[in-house]
Amino acid sequence: MSMTRMMREQASRERQQFRQAFRAVAARNKHGKLIGIDMQGLAGETVSGELFQHYGFTSAPLAGAEYIAIPVGGNSKHTVVVASEDGRYRVSLKDGEVALYSDEGDYVHLKRGRVVEVVTETLLVKAGTKIRFETPLIEATGDIKVGGNIKADGDIADHTSAMQEDRELYNGHGHPNGPAPSPQQ
């Protein structure tokens, strides 16, 4: 037997003793600082592990989600999940698009044409100092309710006239035998 063949066979025997990366299906999560998971391997075995995620992003996949699991050092007792997927709720995308989504139908979709679409029931933004929009136009299709004051650096108008036009009309009018309005607006 050649030395090369002996080395291949020995390497093959060694690899058989190490668990390779595998696909699994999520069973349940254990929430804490790290997300522990129980999963079912495709061969039917139950495996516990830890869900590794990218910094700044976190999720808790539902039972039935699919995982790519890696037994660290080839040992199933120290398994980490490096990718998760759940096609049941995935948003349809075109090439180059990106989305965050949930099983409830909420999503943030970065679309082609530089459009960002947010779909949800209630969007709550908490800002300690202010929110600033740098855009030439803000549109709303429904009512706007304000719980505080409205201040404008420019004019305010409705479907009839602008406030400045109303001020000029008020300030310029007079009554027979009476003074002009005072104070002026």
C-alpha positions in Angstrom: 0.0 0.0 0.0 1.3 3.4 -0.9 2.2 6.0 1.7 -0.3 8.4 0.1 -3.2 5.9 0.3 -2.3 5.1 3.9 -2.4 8.8 4.9 -5.8 9.2 3.1 -7.3 6.2 4.9 -5.9 7.4 8.3 -7.3 10.9 7.7 -10.7 9.4 6.7 -10.8 7.4 9.9 -10.0 10.5 12.0 -12.7 12.5 10.3 -15.3 9.9 11.0 -14.7 10.5 14.7 -15.5 14.2 14.4 -19.0 15.5 13.9 -19.3 17.6 10.8 -21.5 20.7 10.3 -25.1 19.7 9.9 -28.6 21.0 9.2 -31.1 21.1 12.0 -34.7 22.3 12.7 -35.4 24.6 15.7 -37.4 23.1 18.6 -37.2 25.9 21.2 -35.2 28.8 22.6 -33.7 29.4 26.0 -33.5 33.2 26.5 -30.8 34.9 28.4 -27.6 36.8 27.6 -26.9 34.2 25.0 -29.7 32.4 23.2 -29.6 28.7 23.9 -31.4 26.5 21.5 -32.7 23.0 21.3 -32.8 21.5 17.8 -33.6 18.4 15.9 -30.9 17.1 13.6 -32.0 15.7 10.2 -31.1 12.2 11.4 -33.7 12.7 14.2 -31.2 13.3 17.1 -31.8 16.1 19.7 -29.0 18.6 20.0 -28.6 21.6 22.3 -26.5 24.5 21.4 -26.0 28.3 21.2 -27.3 30.6 18.5 -24.4 32.8 17.3 -25.5 36.1 15.7 -23.9 39.1 14.1 -23.1 42.0 16.4 -26.0 44.5 16.6 -28.5 42.0 15.3 -30.5 39.5 17.3 -33.4 37.2 16.7 -35.2 34.3 18.4 -36.3 32.0 15.6 -39.5 30.1 16.0 -39.8 26.3 16.2 -39.6 25.0 12.7 -36.9 27.4 11.6 -33.8 25.8 9.9 -30.3 26.0 11.2 -26.7 25.3 10.0 -25.0 23.9 13.1 -21.3 23.4 13.7 -20.1 21.1 16.5 -17.0 23.0 17.8 -14.1 20.6 17.7 -16.3 18.0 16.2 -18.2 17.5 19.4 -22.0 17.7 19.5 -21.9 18.8 23.1 -20.5 22.2 22.1 -22.7 23.0 19.1 -23.1 26.6 17.7 -25.6 27.7 15.1 -24.0 30.0 12.6 -27.0 30.6 10.3 -30.8 30.4 10.7 -33.6 30.6 8.1 -37.3 30.5 8.1 -38.8 30.5 4.6 -42.4 30.5 6.0 -42.1 34.2 6.7 -39.4 35.4 4.3 -40.1 38.6 2.3 -39.8 38.2 -1.5 -36.8 40.2 -2.7 -35.2 41.2 -6.0 -31.5 40.7 -6.5 -29.6 43.3 -4.4 -32.4 44.0 -1.9 -32.3 43.5 1.9 -35.1 43.0 4.5 -35.7 42.4 8.2 -38.9 40.6 8.8 -41.0 38.9 11.5 -43.5 36.1 11.6 -46.3 38.7 12.2 -45.8 40.3 8.8 -43.8 43.3 9.9 -40.8 44.2 7.8 -38.2 46.8 6.8 -37.4 46.4 3.1 -34.5 48.1 1.4 -35.8 48.0 -2.2 -34.3 48.7 -5.6 -34.6 52.4 -6.6 -33.4 53.6 -3.2 -36.8 53.0 -1.5 -37.1 51.9 2.1 -40.5 50.4 3.0 -41.5 49.8 6.6 -44.7 47.8 7.2 -46.2 47.4 10.7 -49.3 48.2 12.8 -47.6 50.8 15.0 -44.2 52.5 14.5 -42.8 53.9 17.7 -39.7 56.0 17.5 -38.1 57.1 20.9 -35.7 60.0 20.6 -34.4 61.7 23.7 -33.6 65.0 22.0 -35.2 65.4 18.6 -36.1 63.8 15.3 -34.8 65.6 12.2 -35.9 65.0 8.7 -33.7 66.4 6.0 -36.0 66.3 3.0 -37.9 68.8 0.9 -41.3 67.2 1.4 -43.1 65.1 4.1 -46.5 63.6 3.0 -49.1 61.9 5.1 -52.2 60.2 3.7 -54.2 60.4 7.0 -54.7 62.7 9.9 -51.9 64.2 11.9 -52.4 64.6 15.7 -49.9 66.7 17.7 -49.8 66.6 21.4 -47.7 69.8 21.7 -47.0 73.1 19.9 -46.3 73.4 16.1 -43.7 75.9 15.1 -42.8 76.8 11.5 -39.9 78.8 10.1 -41.9 79.2 6.9 -45.5 79.9 6.1 -48.4 77.5 6.9 -51.2 77.0 4.4 -54.3 75.0 3.9 -56.5 74.5 0.8 -57.8 78.1 0.9 -54.9 80.4 1.8 -51.7 80.8 3.7 -51.6 82.2 7.3 -49.5 85.2 6.1 -52.3 86.1 3.6 -54.8 86.0 6.4 -52.7 88.3 8.6 -52.4 90.8 5.8 -56.1 90.7 5.2 -56.8 91.1 8.9 -54.3 93.9 9.5 -55.4 95.9 6.4 -59.1 95.9 7.1 -60.9 98.7 8.9 -64.4 99.6 10.0 -66.3 102.7 9.1 -65.9 105.3 11.8 -63.4 102.9 13.7 -59.7 102.2 14.1 -57.7 99.6 12.3 -57.3 96.3 14.2 -55.1 96.4 17.2 -52.9 94.6 17.9 -51.8 93.8 14.4 -51.1 90.1 13.7 
